Amino acid sequence: MLGIIGGTGLTQLQNLNITRRQIARTPYGEASQPLIFGDLVGQEAVFLARHGAGHTIPPHAVNYRANIWALHSVGVTHLLAIATVGGIRSDLAPGDIVLPHQIIDYTHGRNNTFHDGIELPVKHIDFTEPYSIKLHQICKAAAANIGQNLHDGGVYACVQGPRLETAAEINRLERDGATIVGMTGMPEAVLARELGLHYAALCPVVNHAAGRGNSKQSIQFDDIITTLDCTMQQVRNLIAEIARVHKTA
């Protein structure tokens, strides 16, 4: 089953024909909101808003373990995460959508494994390729099917938030090889890997990162809102086509 995690700008999936809601209680507490089940282009899917229905949970306070555990527990095998980002690389402009292939974790203090209690042994996982190659290919095929421009590949720098970065910090991330910056990619990706889920991220670029483009002096939040409004319909259309391709894959 396909699971979708909505981020900033996507607290509900309007093209999901809702069939039921289920409160998600897990060994790690409650998920960000009840799981929303429905029909998406003829396929059962489940949606979860990462920051809660009212977008009230900041990135560092999201219960990532509960979210991923809850989705896995109801039969999700392929998990598509929507995560808005700032564009670091010069060719990434607001309104673009990136399908990253790598991630660098700059977060701290987040519960980033299911295997840190006395009941379970330590588990080491291979994280060389942090995103599912299979789901990555499905996303690429879906974008090609509907003519959606998609930047194939990128390095996601996951920072702590909720504040945005300084220009000097963005310079550092760029030196490290990052091309986009966001706040929610980790530990989501590694927790999905621990449970054996196929996980990929769609990252709408909503602003130039600090010190870049029209964010040279400051981030323009009004522009971010406008970009979100324009871009999320493209994201919804792409999610629907991903569901179609996933159904036949």
N, C-alpha and C positions, 0 to 999 in steps of 0.2 A: 504494500500500500504506500502511496505517496503522501508524505507529510510536508507541510509548508510552514515555515516560521516567518512571520511578518515583522518587519522592523519599523523604524521611523517612517511615517507616511503610509504604512500599510497595516493598520490595526484591524482591518476587516477585509475579507476577500469577496467582493461584490458578485463575482461570477460563480461563486460556490452556492449550489442549491442545498441549503442546510436541511439536514434530516434529524439531527439530535445534538445535544450538548452533554458533556460528561465532566464532572468535577474530577480533577486529576490529583489524587493524593498518592504520594510515593514515600519510600523510606527516607527520602531527603527533603520532605516537606511538600508543600503544594506548588504546583506549576503557576506560571504567571497569570493564567486565566483557565477557565474550563476549556477542554478540548472541543472544537467545533467540527463535527462530522458532516459530510455532504457529498453531493455528486458534482464532479467537475468534468465536463465534457464526456459523460458516460462512465467515469471511473470514480470509485470511492476514494475520497481524500480527507485528510484531517488538517485543520488550521489552528495555529497557536500564535497569538500576538506576544512577542518577546517581552515587551514593556508593559503588558497588561492592556485591557480594553480601552482604558483612558490614558494610555501612555504616561503612566505615573511612576514606573520603576526605572531608575537610572541604570546605566550600563553596568556599573560595578556592583549593583545590588540585585541584579537578575539572578534567580535561582536556576542556574544553567543545568545543574545535575537533575533537579526535579523535572525541568522541561524535557530534557533528552530522555530521561527514564520513562516519563509518562508517554511520550510518543512511541518509544520502543515497546512499551508494555501493551499497547493496543494494536500492534501489528505493523507499524511503519517500518519499511525496509529501505526506502529511498527518501532522503530528507533534503529539501531545498530551502536554503536560508536566504532571506532578502535582507541586505545590510547596506544602508546608505553610507557613502564615503566621501572624503575629500580627495581631489585629484592632485597628485604630486607631479607626475610626469607631464611634460609640457603639452602633449597632444591629447590629454584627457580633460575635456571641458564639461561644465555642468550640463546635464541631460544625457550624457553618455552612459552606457551600461557596460560594466567590466565583469568578466568571468575569470576570477583569479585562479592561479595554479599553485601559488606558494603563499606562506604566511610567516610573519615574524611576530613573536609574542613579547610585548613590552608591559603587560599587565602585572599586577602583584596582589597578593592576598585573596585571590579567588580560588574557590574549591574546584580544582582542575583534574580530579580523578575520582573514580568510584572505588578505588582500591587503597584507601588510606585509613582503614579501621582495623581493629584487632580480629574481626571475623573473617576478613578476606586477605589473602596474601598479596604482596606487592606484584603488580603486573606491568611489565615493560612491553610497549607496543612499537611497531615500526611506523614512523611518522615521516619518512623520507618524502613521500608524496601525500600531503595532508588532505587533498580533496580526491573524491572518487573519480577515477578516470572514466568509468562507465557513465556516471551521471553527467560528468563534464561533456562527454560526447553527445548525450541526449540533449543537453542544453544547446550545444552548437547546432545540432540538426534542427531543433525546433526554431531557432532564430533564423536559420537559412530558409526554412519552410515559409515563414511569414514575412521575410525580407526585413527582419529587425537587425539593425547594426549592433554588433556585439564585439567588444574588444576581447579577443581570445588570449587570455593569459595576463597575469599581473601579480605583483607581490603586495599582499595586504599587510600593512603594519597595524597591529591591534594595540591600541593605547588604553590607558586606564579610564580617562574621562572622569566626570562628565564635562569638564572644561575642554575647550578646544586648545590646540597646540600653539606654541610660540613659533615665530618664523625660524628661529635657531633650531628648535626641535625638528621642524620639518626638514631643514637642511641636513640634520643628522640622519633622519630616516632615509632621505634620498641617498646619502653616502652609504648607508647600509644596504641599499638596493631596493627599497620600497618604492612602489609606484602609486599606491593609494593608501589612505589612512582611515581607520574606523575604530569603533570601541567595543564591538560585540563578537568578533570572529573567534575569539578564544575566551574561555575554554570550550566553546560550543563544538568546534571541529574535533578536538581531541576526545571529548566525551562521546561523540558519535562514533569515532573510530573504536573506542574501547568496547562499545556495544555491537560493533560489526555493521553499522549502518553505512549505506552509500550516501555521502554528504557532499553537497556542492553549494556554492554561494553565488547569488546574483547581486552585484553591487552597483546600484545607480549612483553616479557622481552628482552630488548636489551643490558642490562649491569647489572653487580652487582652494587648495590647502593654504594655510597662512604664509604670507610672503610671496604668493604666486598669483599671476593674473589679476583679476579684479579684487583679490584678497590681499593685494600688496601691502596696504596699510591696515586693513581690518576686514573681518568677515561680515558680509552683508546678510543678516538673517532674513530680511524681507525677500531677498533674491532666492534664498534657500527654499522658502515656502512656495514661491512661484514655480521654481524648478521641480519641487516635489509634486505639485499639482499637475504639471505637464508630463512628468516622466512616469508616474505610477500607473497611468492607463496603459502605457507601453509594457510595463512590467506585468500587469494583469493579463494582457493579451499573450505575452510570452509564457507566463505560467500555464495558461490554458493549453497552449501548444505543446509545452513540455509534458503536460499530463497526457495529451494525445499520443505523443511519441513514446512515452513511458509505457503506455498501455499496450503498444504493439512491439516493444523492444524485447 
